[in-house]
Amino acid sequence: MENLNNKTALITGGSKGIGLGIAEAFVSEGMNVLITGRTASDVEMAVSQLNAIGKGKAIGAAMDVRNLEAQAQAIAMVNKQFGALDVLIANAGVGHFASIEDLTSEQWHDVMDINLTGVFYSVKAALPSLKKSKGYIITIASLAGTNFFAGGAAYNASKFGLVGFTQAIMLDLRKYGIKVSTIMPGSVATYFNGHTPSDADAWKIQPEDIGQMTVDLLKMNPRTLPSKVEVRPTMPPKG
């Protein structure tokens, strides 16, 4: 996809943070995007922000990745509005962090249902369209998918699983001309887990950095596939 103008993308969890950073990068390249999120007001605000860029067009919908039918509806919206689906960014995610002694079954299922099953649903719904376009799937995992830590039982399990899932479907789908990559960021300055970005986060990866990375992946020569990309802050604080 050396020329991204008028290409189309669905970005889950696209109203804030990494998802919005990717959407901004895509629209700046002239791509058309559908962003989804669970909060309608956040989606509407993000769509307005994206359309102010003035290149590609953005539309949005309040949808939950835990619902397979909702993901099928999102794909139908992209096809109806833009005529095709070229790129799926499976970004929606959540984190609950606690010792296994304190982690509840509800928190466990919330993390697994969004971070892992939600990606499965998005991919399953998108496959017929991506086969037609010989498109690209990018999942947003985490360095927590290779580096475990105390209090991360649910989150680690979901991201380890997501990395494995993505690498497996990469092998399944390349025969159709579909490229599949996973991006594994370290600390990113986002609203994840109730955090509010501030000047103190200047050392972290910024959402626009991940946006630039996704654009670079899409523009890479079709013969080459960076299937798993780890990305870290250059100079994390000591201590």
SULSUL-V344906 format. One line per field, one symbol per residue. ss: DSSP state (H for helix, E for strand, C for the rest). phi: phi as a letter, one per 30 degrees, with the letter a starting at -180 (. if undefined). burial: + if it has 9 or more other ideal C-beta (glycine too) atoms within 8 Angstrom, else -. A space follows every 10 residues. Layout:
ss->???
phi->???
burial->???
This chain:
ss->CCCCCCCEEE EECCCCHHHH HHHHHHHHCC CEEEEEECCH HHHHHHHHHH HCCCCCCEEE EECCCCCHHH HHHHHHHHHH HHCCCCEEEE CCCCCCCCCC CCCCHHHHHH HHHHHHHHHH HHHHHHHHHH HHHCCEEEEE CCHHHCCCCC CCHHHHHHHH HHHHHHHHHH HHHHHHCCEE EEEEECCECC CHHHCCCCHH HCCCECHHHH HHHHHHHHHC CCCCCCCEEE ECCCCCCCC
phi->.dcceidbbc bdiccbheed ddeddddddi dcbccbadce dddddddddd dddicdcbbb adbcddcddd dddddddddd dcjabcbccc ceabbbbaee dcdddddedd dddddcddde dddeddeedd ddchdbcbcc cadddbcdad iceddeddde ddddedddde ddcddcidcb bbccdddbdb cehidcebdd cdddeceddd eddddddddd eedbbddbbc bbddbdddk
burial->+--+--++++ ++++++++++ ++++++++++ +++++++--- -++++++-++ +-+--+-+++ +++-+-+--+ +++++-+++- ++-+++++++ ++++++-+-- --+---++-+ ++++++++++ +++++++-++ +-+-++++++ +++++----- -+++++++++ +++-+++-++ --++---+++ ++++++-+++ -+-------- ---+++++++ +++++-++-+ ----+-+++- +++------
